[in-house]
Each structure stands twice: as structure tokens, then as C-alpha cells.
């Protein structure tokens, strides 16, 4: 049996589970602008941790809006209740049977975390993930959930040729086989949570929170203007961009301090 020791998070690499140290700790309170997603995600995990029915989860949407951080924050809430994270690279999805086998009979509750997932329609990893989500001849383990993040709602790239496969049948428009394949994969996740780009107010709120956590002075008009210019130069307003600006601003403030 795999010796997991006292670790909270593990990474599958080279055919073995390796403890993740030091662990990236994320306080759920630091994730703003995604209250609805947080509530739904943590409610589902609470069901799972307490051994009640729960759903595999797909987090999709704009980059830098907190998808990965939300998964990491789960340990802050439920690590003491037996929740464990196992990070699996999309490239290693064909190893899922080997990853799951030693975890099946353990008392801990395992979230298999696949970050930034996307495959092509003919990729053999697609079959491996479908089997893990629905089970094959062997029933899926009761103590395991899969959580995947992706910038694509249907996990597979949408190409122009997909449109050519749409057809009319009895007055209704039906997708072709390629599109159905994409939808069939994403529908195996029972809980879908979408993340939208931040509004200006949400972005500035995130900047203020990160500045406070870094011990920088509260936001004034000059800081606000700088934060907005920073977002404009990146072409994005997100929690990640807010944190990057806060690092820059806090570092500059400390350099200039007497």
C-alpha cells in the first residue's frame, strides 16, 4: 500500500506519488469576486468529505480568476477532515488506474486534481478520463473525486470543421459527432462552475486585499491609477493580475522607504 505519511497534497510523477512540500497555502477568504463559485465548490466538497454523494467538478473560464487557487484552498477548510489532493498532469491521465488502485481502500478522501486540461478528440487520454469519471467494468472508488480546470468549456478545442457537421433533423438543429464527443466528456462532470473576467471594481478590490496582505499602504488615487494602467497593459483584469500589481507596488514602496 502506498505510504502517504502525514502529507496533505501529492503529485503523481514517474509512476509514484510524491508529497508536495512546501505546500502552497491558500486562504479561501483571499479569493474574491467568485463567491457563488466558492459556495458551490465547497458545498460539494463538504458532502464528499462527510461521505455523502458528491459530483466530479469542472472549473472553466477566464485565466487568472481563481480556478486553481480555489482547489488549493480546499485543504485550508477540509485538510483536517481527511481531504487530500493528488495533482495529476494531463499527460499522465493514462496512469489513472495505477494512481487510483492504492488509494481505493484508504480512509482519506482524495481529490484528483487535473489543472489546465485540454486534449484533442483522438487523444487516448480522453478515454482514460472518461473511464475514471464514469467507471468501466470496475466501479469507481467511493473515496475519490476528479476536479479539472480548463480554459475551454468542453475541454477539447473547437475547430472550424465542427460547424460543418451540424445538420437539421425533423426541424431541429443537431451537432455532429465531433461536437457530441466534446459535450459527452464535459457532461461527465456533475458540477460545472464558470469563472468570468473581473469587473473593474472587483479587480481594484483584489488589488486592495493583496496590498493589505503584503503590508503596503492602503490604496490611494495614485495607486488606483497605477493598478488600472497595469491591467490595461496586460489586457486583462483578474485576481492574478491584481496580485502581480500588488507585488510590484509593495516592492517599490519598500525600496523607497527610509
N, C-alpha and C positions, 0 to 999 in steps of 0.2 A: 504494500500500500504506500502511496506517495506520502512522504513526511513533510507536512506543511508547517510544522512548528507553530509559532505564535504569530505568523505573518498575517496581514490583512489583505495584501494585494500581491499578485503573482503575474509573471509574464511567461508565456509559452515560447521557448526558443531552443532550437537544436534538439527537439524531441524530449524536452523536460520542462517542468515548472520551476521557475526561479523566483525567489522572493524579490519584491521591488523595494529597494532601500536607496536613499531615504524616500519616504512616501510623500507625494505632493498632497498636502492637506488643503482642502477647500471648505470654507465655512459657507453653508447654504445662504446665510444672511448677506453674504457679499455678492450674491447673484441677483441683480435687479433687472427689472423690465421683463421678467419671464415668470411672474407669479402664477399664472394659470398653468404653465408647463410644469413648474416645480410641484404644485399641489397634486396634479395628476400623476406625475412620475413617482413622488414619494408615497402617495396613497397606494399605488400598485406595489411598490416595494414593501410597504408595511404589511400588505396582505401576504406577500411572498415570505417575508421573514417569520411571520406568525403561522406559517404552514397552511395558509388558505389559498384557494385558486388565484392565480395571477397571470398576467399576459407578458409574452415577449414584447419588446418595445423598440420602436424605430423613431429616432430623432432626426428630423430633416430640416433644412433651411439654410439661411444666410450664414456665412462663415463668421466666426468670432462672436457669436451671440450667446454662447454658454452651453452648447450641447455637451461637449466633453467635460467641462467643469461640473455640470450637473451630475454626471455619472460619478465623478470623483467625490463629490460632496456626499454621496450616499453613504460612504464609510463613516463620515462625521456623525451621521444620525444612527446608523444601524450596525456599525462595526462591533459594538459591544453586545449586540444581539445575535451575533453569529454570521453576519453578512461578510462575504469575501468577494473580491474582484479578481478575475482572471483575464488579463489582456491577451487577445489573440490577434495577430496580424492577419489582414485579409489574405495574404499569401499563404497562410498556414491553415486555412479552413478545411483542407482535405485531411488534416490531422485531428479533426474534431472527435472521431471515435476514440482515438488514443488519449485525448485530453479528458474526455468525459469519463472513461472507464474507471480510473482510480478515484474519482470524486463521487461516484454514484451512491455509495453506501456510507458516506460521511454524514455527520450531524450538521455541519455548517451549511449555509445557503449560498450558492455560488452564482454570481452574475458573470457570464462570459461576455466580455466587452470587446466589440469589433469597431474600431474607430476609422472614420473616413472610408467607408465601404463602398466599392463600386466594382462591378465586373462586366465583362462582355457577355452577350447572350449565349455564346458557345463555351464559356469558361466552365471547366469541370468543378470549380469551387462552388458554382451555382447549385449543383446537385447536392454537394456536401452540406451546404447551408439549409437547403430545403429539407433534407433528411433530419438534420438536427432540430429544426423548428417543429416539424410535424411527427417525427419518428418514422422509422422504417418498420421492419418486422419486429425489432426490439423497441419497446416502449421508451419514450424519452424520460430521463431521470426526473424525479419529483423535486429534487433539490437544486435545480438549475434553471436559470432564465438567460435568454440571449438579449442583449441590448446593443443595437448598432446605431452609429451615427453616419450621416451621409449628406452631401450637398444636393443629392438627387432624390426626388420623392419616390421614384420607383427603383432606385438602386442601380439600374442599368442605364447606359447612355441612350438618349433618344436621337435617332438619326432620321434623315430626310425620307429614306425609303419606307419608314414606318407609316407615313401618311398615305403612301400608295396602296397599302394593304387594307385600308378602311373600305367597307363595302355596305351597300344598302340591302336589307333583307326584310321583307314584309313592312316596308315603310320606316324601318329603324336602321340607324347607323351603327355598324358593328366594327370593332377593331380587328386587325389581322392577328396572325399567330405571334409575330414578334412582340406586338404591344401586349397581347394577352399573357405572354411569358413574363414580361416585366411586371405586370399587375399581379400575377399569381404569386410572385415572390414577396412583394411588399405586403400583400394581403395575409400572409402567414404570420405577420406581426399583429397581435391583437390590439396593441395600443400605439397609435400614431400621434406624435407631437411635432408641430411645425413651429419654427423659430423665424420671426420676421426681423428685418433690419430695424435698428433702433431709430426712434424719433429723435429730434434734436434735444428735447427735454430729457429723454431717457439717457442719451449719451452724456449730457452735462451732469446729470445725477450720478452716473457711473464714474465720471472724472472726479467729482467731489468726494465720493466714497473712497476711491483709491488714494487720493491726496491725503485724506484723513488717516488711512491705514499706514501711509508712508511717513507720517509726521510732518507733512508740509502745511504751510498756512492755508486757511480757508480760501475758497475761490473768490477772487475779486473780478472787476471788469476786464483787467488786462489778461488775467488767467483765462477767463471765459473766451475772450477773443482768440487767444493763443490756442485753446483747445479746439475751437471751431476751425481755425486755419489748419490745424494738424489733421483733423478729419477730412477737410477738403483736399488736402494734399495726398491723402491715402485713397480718396474716392470711396470712403466707407465710414459709417457711424456704427460702432459695435462696442461691446464690452472689452474686446481685445484691444481695439484702437484706443479706447479710453484709458486702459491700463498702461499702454505704451506711452501715451502723452504724459500721464501722471509720473511715470518713471523719469522721463526726460525733465519735466518741470521740477520734480523733487530733487533730482540730481543737480540741476543748475542752481537751485536755491541753496543747497548745502555747499556747493563750490564757492558761492558768493558770500556766504555767511562769514562774519568776522571771527 
